Each structure stands twice: as C-alpha cells, then as structure tokens.
Amino acid sequence: MACAATMPIDLLPAPAPAEEEVKAVEEDEEMVVEVEGEGCGGGAVVVAVADAEAEGHPYDFHVSGPRNLPPPNWKDIIRSSWKGPNYKRMVMACFIQAVYLLELDRQDQKGEEDGLAPKWWKPFKYKVTQTLVDERDGSIYGAMLEWDRSSALSDFILIRPSGAPRAVLALRGTLLQKPTMKRDLQDDLRFLVWESLKGSVRFVGALAALQLAVEKFGSANVCVAGHSLGAGFALQICKELAKQGVFVECHLFNPPSVSLAMGVRSMSEKASYLWKKVKGSLPLKEETTTLETAKAEANDKKRLRTENKWVPHLYVNNSDYICCHYNAPSCPSTSTDGSSDEQQQQRKASEIASDVVAKLFVTSKGPQKFLEAHGLQQWWSDGMELQLALYDSKLINRQLKSIYTATAIPSSTRS
C-alpha cells in the first residue's frame, strides 16, 4: 500500500460526557447506541451493541472490552492462558487502554472507586503501582502495573500463572484533548522531524521507570507495551536497555513509522543504490575491497545477532498509514546466481525465519478505515487474524541497527 507521509498522531479523542446527546436506533432487533461526540481508542464515534447485560459507559470493560477473554483462575496454575500469544496480546492492549482512561479519569476528577480505568486491569489480577506524569501539564502518559497477589489469593490463585509478567509498563499515545494535546503533539512533531523521542521529558520518565522495574524484578519478568506514539517511546527505551545487554519483552501496537527524516534517508538510499549499480558495471580496482568489506559487515551482523536476542513484537494494520511502512520489505538486491525474484524471496524468508530480529504481525482481516485501523480496540477484538511477516523489513532493520553496531553502554549512563 502506498503510504502518505504525515504526522504520527494517534487521533484518540476523549470520551463523551454524560450530558451529551445519546440517541438509540433499533436495527434488526438489536439496539445500536451511537454516542455523538468524540471517543477513545481510535474512533470519532463509538458504536456499541446495547442489551440488558451490557449497559453502561461506552468505555466500560464489559461494554467495549474483549468478549471471550477468560480472567485468571486456579486452573492457570497448571495450564496458563498467558502462554498463548493471543491472550498476552489482548491483555497488553487492555493495559494500554487503561492508561488512556487513567488520563481521562484524571481530567474528569475520578478516582479508583468511580473511574473507568481500574476495570481494565482488575480482571487480570494486576494493580497500578506507579503512574507516569508529565511534569509540564500534569497529564498521565504511562503506568506501571504489577501482579496483585492479594487480589489473586481472594480468587484462590495461589501463585502467578506461568508466562504472566511481574510488571508491565504501559504507555499511551496522543489524546486530542486540550489538557494534554499540546504536549502530545510536541512529541509527535519531535518524531516527525527527527525520528527520535530521546529529548522528551516522557522518554526520561519512562526509561527511569523501566530501569527500576528491571532492577526490582529482573528483565525476564518485565514487559513493555505501547500504542502509536506510546509504541514509539516503548521501542526507544527498550533499545536503550538492549544496547546494555538488558532485553525486555516489548509489544508495539501501531508504532509510528512515518517521518521527514525517514523520507530524506529513503531518497539517499535510492541514490546510493543507483550509484552502486552504475559502479558495479565499471571495471574498478575497488571491487575486491568492496567485496571484503561486505563480507566483514555480514560476519559482524551475524555475530551481533547471535549475541543480541532482543525480539520486539510489532502489530501493524496495512490500512494505517502511520505504521504501514514497517511492512515494507527491503530493496531487492541483484541476483548473481540467476535465481528468480520469487526464489530470492523464499530464500530470504528462510534466512529471516531462522534468525529472527523482530516479530512483525500484520492483520489479515482488520479494519480498513484509517481511524479504526489505527485504533487500539482491534487488538483485543474477537476474530482477529494475524500473519507473521517473514520477509526482511527495511524499517525494522533501520530501527534495530544501533543495537547491533553500538558498543555496550554502562547502566549508570543516561542518554
């Protein structure tokens, strides 16, 4: 799909206030509720099926949350649902939704008793132990959730299910609400221009929270999850730890891929590619040196991939032009053995499958309209079908290149 270069804005409006007009339209013996105004999770209008068992706020967990997602129970001690990748993906998406709602609850002056956010983590026996607050405007942009042993024991869950992390750092994307919109858009612009978020206050806060969790629980017991702009932060703070040899499980939903910096580099790469083709047709003495350099780079990359085992999980919808570039393969190289393009692609897929750098999941039956394709709700919806992309991704290679080429950074050093 051809993707237009645009600002990586999440377009996640706020929930409709209670006094806004709500109109009900009866269709085919079902009641469809249309909430006029703005909504959270990627849609300007929230449409939900209303029945006697699912009444309440449109963002209540039992209204818009996952339908067939079983909560932890004593059976998980033996056979854990957390071992399933689909279950973990859905729960990570729910935790991110909780962070969006934490900020909206703050704006509405709601707490744990009457807020919407707690309903998105309590069913999974987790609790919020820290909220990440932007000191510039007081907005909540992230939260640290930890396994709630007391809540689990109340349901006779004696131990934490296998595969369930001790702690999860969840990071939200942009909210188009006046109290936080200005700061959110500043970080959007930062990524658009430089393709980096390191200069942001939120980057420093998220990295510090992640480092503390790793020191407390160990890297194997911590996960990071983010949506859109939050996925951009999640990717970059996990990269900082990966450069130090600390690998944390990372789930990135609709990560931003469009930037001016990427466009400039793309033009430079195309010019370099054309020059190499021209130079390759000329009988230059540098051919031997170039071949030796290429072999050395390939050996270094293979060695570093063996040493570095950080494998982020990316979830992409091709109809979302903010993240679709992650699904773009690298420029095809010229074949020297006379093999066809299809044979080259199959060989490349085999190489990548045996030497995974990242897991890129692409929706096969996801939403087609942009607002829904960029929304978070699709990732916990029933009937979600994902395909693991095995071919080489140019953007993933670019994003992770610094891990393979940079030397280890002392843990006491902060970028």
N, C-alpha and C positions, 0 to 999 in steps of 0.2 A: 504494500500500500504506500502510495506517495504521501509523505508526511510534511505538513507545512511547518516552518519554523515559527514558533510562537512562545510566549512566556509560559513557564511551567506553573500555572496557577491551578489550584485544586478545585475551585468553584464549588466549595462546600458551604452553602448558606446556613443560616440559623433556623431553629425550629419555629413553627408558627405559634405565636402567643395564644393564650386561651381565649382571648376576646376576639380573635379573627374569625371571619365568617367561615363556617363549615357547612358544606352542602352535601346531601346524600342523594345518590342516583341509583335507583334499583334497576339492575340489569340481569336478565336470565336467572331470576330467583336468588341472586346474590346481591349483597349490599356493598357498593363500592364507595369508599369515602375519599373525597378529593379535598385536601387541605390547601386552600388558596394561600399564597404567600411563598415563603422560602423554606427549604428543608435541609437536613444534614445528611451527608453520605452520597452526594453527587447528583441530586435531582432538585430542580426548582419547584416541582410539585410532587408531593408524596401521595401515592395511590395505594390503598391497602384494602383488603377484603375484611369487612366487618361482620362479625357474627356474635352469638351470645357468649362464646368462650373467649373471644379476642377483642375485648373492648378496652379502651384506654388511650393514652397518648400515642401518637404515631411512632415515637421512638422508644416506647416500652419494649423490653426484651421479648415479652410474649407476643407482641404485635408484629414487630419487624425483624426480630432475631431469627436464628436458624430453627427450622421446624423439627427436624429429625436428628438432633444432636443430643445424645444421652449425657446427662451430668455424671460426674464420677460417683462410683458406688463401691461397695465392698468387693464386688467381683473384679474390679480393676486391680486389686492386689495380685490376682493370679493372671488375668488377661487384660492388659491395659489398652484402652482406646487410644492413648497418647502415642502408641507405636505406629498407628496409622497416619500417613502423611496428610490425608484429607481432614482428619479430625484436628490435627495440630494446626493446619492452615486456617480452618474455620475459627478455632479458639483465638489464634493470633489476631485475626481480623476483628473478632469481638472485643478484644482488649484495646485495639486501636480506636474502635467506635466508642469505647468507654472514655478514652481521653478526649475525644471531640465533645462528648456530653459533659465531662468534668468542667470544661471551659464554659459551655453553655449554662450549666448549673450555676457556676460562679457568677455569670452575668445576671442570672435570674435570682441570685441570692438564695440558692437552695443548698442544703447540706446532705449528709448521708441518709438522713431519715426520709426526706421528701424529694431527693434528687433522682434523676433518671440513670445516672452513670453506674451506681453500685449494682444495679440489676444486670449489668453486662459482665461482671466478674464473679459475683457471689455464686452463681450456679456451678462454677468450675472449682470452687473452694479456694479462691485466691482473695487477697486483700491488698489495698493500696497502702504502701508504707512510706512513699515519698512522691510528692508532686513537683514537677519541674516548672518553675515560674520564671517568666521573662521579667527581669527587674525593671525594664523600661516602661512596660504598660501593665504589669501585674497579671498577664494572661498565663494560663496553663497550657503548655505545649507538649508535655510528656508526663509519664507516671511510671513509677517502679511498682510492679505487682509481685507479691511473694506468696508462696504456698501457705494457706491458712490452716495450720494444724488443728486449732481449736474447732473451727467450723467443720473440718473433715471428721474429727472424732465424734462430733454430735450426730453424724450420719454413719457411725461405726466404720469409718475408713481409718484403719489403724496406721497405715503407712502411706507415703506419697506414691502414686502409681508410677510404674516404670515408664520412663520417657517424659514425664511431666517435669519441667524445669523448676528449680527452686525459686528463680526470679525471672521476670520478664520486663524489659524496658520497652514501653510502647510510646511511639511518637506520632502525633497527628500532623496533618497538612494544613493548608490555608483555610481560614474561615472568613468569609466575606461579611464580617460584622464590624461595625465601627470601633468597638473597644479594642480589637486586636488586628483588624485588617491592615493598618498601616505597617505594623512590624512584620506581619506575614508577607506582605507584598515586597518589603525591602529585601527579605531573604530570597524571594522568588527572583527579583531583579539581580541579586548577587549571583545566583546560579546562572541566570540567563547570560550575564556578561562574562563571568569568569569560570563558570562550571565548577565552582568551589564554594563551600559554605564555611570554611575554616575561620573567616573573620567575624562570624556571627556570635553573639552572646549565647545563643541557644546551642551552638556547637560545643562551646566550652562547658556549659552546664551538663549537656547530655554525655559528653566524654567523661567528665568527672563522676557522674552517677554510675556509668558503666564500669569504670575502673574500681569504684568502691564495691560494687556487686561482685565483680570478679575476685577481688581480694577476700571478700567475705565467704563466697560460696564456691569459688573455683570456676574457671571458664567453661567447663563441661556442663555446669548446672545453670547457666545463664543464657537467655535468648534475647534478641533484639528484634522488634517488629516496627515497621513504619509504613505510612501510606503517602504517596505522592511526595510533597516537599519533605514530609517526615521520613519517607524512604530514602530521600537524598541525604538527610542527616544520618540516618541509620547506617547507610553504606559507608559514609566517610569516617564515622567514629569507629566502626568495626575495622576499616582499613588501617586506621592508626594503630589499633592493637595488633592487627595481623603483622604489621611491619616489625613489631617487637616479639613476634613469635607466639602471640596470645590469640587463639582462634575461638570466636564466639559464634554460635548459631544465629543466623540472620535471615529474616523473612521480609522481603521488599515488595510491597503491593503498588503497582502503577508508578514505579520510580521515574523521576523526570529524566528525559534523555535529550531534550532539545535546548540548544544554547547557541549564542553567537560564536563563542569560542570553538564549538564543535564544527560549525559551518566553515569557519576560517581554516581549521585543520583539515577538513574534508577537501576543500579546494587545494590546499597544499599537497595533500596525499595524492590527489588525482594528477596534479602536475608532476609530482615526483615519480608516479607510476608511469606516466607517458615518457618521462625522460629516461627511465631505466629501460623501457622498451627500445627507445632510439639508441641508447648507449650500448644495449646488448647486441644490436645489429652491426656495431662497428668493431673492427679488429683492434681492440685496445690492449695494452700491456697490463692493464689493471685487472683483467679478468681473473687471474689466479688469486690476486689479493682479495677481490670481492668474494670469490667462492670460499676462501678460507675464513673470511670474516663472517659470512652467512653460516658456515658450519659451527664456528665458535659460538655465535649467538644462539643457534639451535641447541647446542650442548648445554649452554648456561641456562636456557629456558627449561630444558628437560630436568636439569639438576635442581633448579629452584622450585619447580612444580612438585618434585619428589619431596623436597624439604617442607614446602608450604602446603598445608592441607585445608586451608580455609575455603569453604564452598558455600557462598551465599545462595539463597533461594529467591528467584525473581518471578513475579507473577504479572503477566502482561496481557493486555487486550489489544489486538491489532487495530481496532476501531478508535482507540485512544491515541491521538497524535502526540500526546505528551510523553508517552512511554514506548511507542511502537518502534522506535529506532533500535531498541535492544534486540529486536527480532530480525534485524538486517544482517545478512551474512557478510563476512569479509570479502574484499575484492578478489575475484578468482585469479589464481596465478596461472601463468602459461605452462602448458604441459610439455614435458621433454620426452615423454615415453609414448606419445601418440594416443593416449587414452582419451575417451570422450568426456564431455562435461559431466555426464551422469556417473561415469565410473569414478571421476575425481571426487564428486560429492559423496559417493558411497564410501570411498577410501577415507575422506576427511571425517565423515561421521563416525567411522570405526575408530579412528585415532582419538577423537574427542571423547567418545563413549568410554574408552579405556583410560583416559587421562582427563578427568573432569576438572574444570576450573570453576564453573558455576552451574547451577541447575536453573534453567530458564523454562518456565511453564507458560504456555500460551493457551488461552481459552479457545476451544473449538466451536462452542455454541453459546458464546457470551453475548451481552448486549451490543447493539450496533450503533445506537445513537451516542454521541460523544459524552454527554453528561452522565449517562448510565454506564458507559464503557469505562469512564474514569472514576466511577463511584466505588465505594468500599463494599456495599451490600452484596454485590455479585460474588464476592469471595467466600461468603457463608451461605449462599443460596442453594437450595436443593437442585439437583440435576446438573451441577457444574461439571463439565468435562474438560480436562486439561491434557495437553500434549507436551511431552518433554522434547524440546528442540535440541537435536544433537549436532547440528552443523555449527561451524565456527561463527561467533558473534563479534563483529568488529568493535562494537562499543564496550562489550564486556571485557574484551582483551585490553582496550584502552584504559578502562576504569581500574583494572587489576594490575596493570603493568608496573605501577610503582611498588607493589608488594614484591614482585619478582626481581626488580632491579635495585631497590633501595636496601641499604645495609640496616642492620638491626638498630633500633633507637632505644636508649636506656629508658626504663619505665618511669624514671623521675623527670624525664624531659617532656614538656608540653609544647605542641606546635602552636 
